[in-house]
């Protein structure tokens, strides 16, 4: 494992969401996230393990128990704004996208390296799994509140849907906290 190098980049937490267990990915705005090793308590994606889904079907039969590296959905406020603009909307509500953490201030956020860490002031640390590719579920939530815009989400969000992450060190995350970005100190793969 490479050493993690602290960067000069911090992201301000501008929105936090809790996605309850159930059918929808719609998040409820909260002021604090209590993060444990299994993610957020009572969250749709809570758990240290999960059943594999279509995104890893080339590795496992659907439903295989695997490590849960998608406990959290972390997005950039700047990228979400660009997605809204491309959709022809003034603003996109993070609740529609199932956002756990919305950050402002880290450029090209969706493409930060996998295994990067984001650390909160109290030491709570999340590990980035990888880019979260757009899917149709947020479009359904958008369409329910903003008819005529839902289908535009998936193409507009390409390359700016944020990342999935998992909790490496438990703690609390609050609105206004600044999360420091640490990246792997490793050269790019060049076979």
Beta strands, then each sheet from edge to edge (+ up, - down):
strand 1: 4-18
strand 2: 28-30
strand 3: 32-36
strand 4: 39-40
strand 5: 49-51
strand 6: 65-67
strand 7: 72-76
strand 8: 101-104
strand 9: 117-119
strand 10: 125-131
strand 11: 163-169
strand 12: 171-174
strand 13: 178-184
sheet 1: 2+ 1- 8+ 7+ 11- 10+ 9- 13+
sheet 2: 4+ 3- 12+
sheet 3: 5+ 6-
end
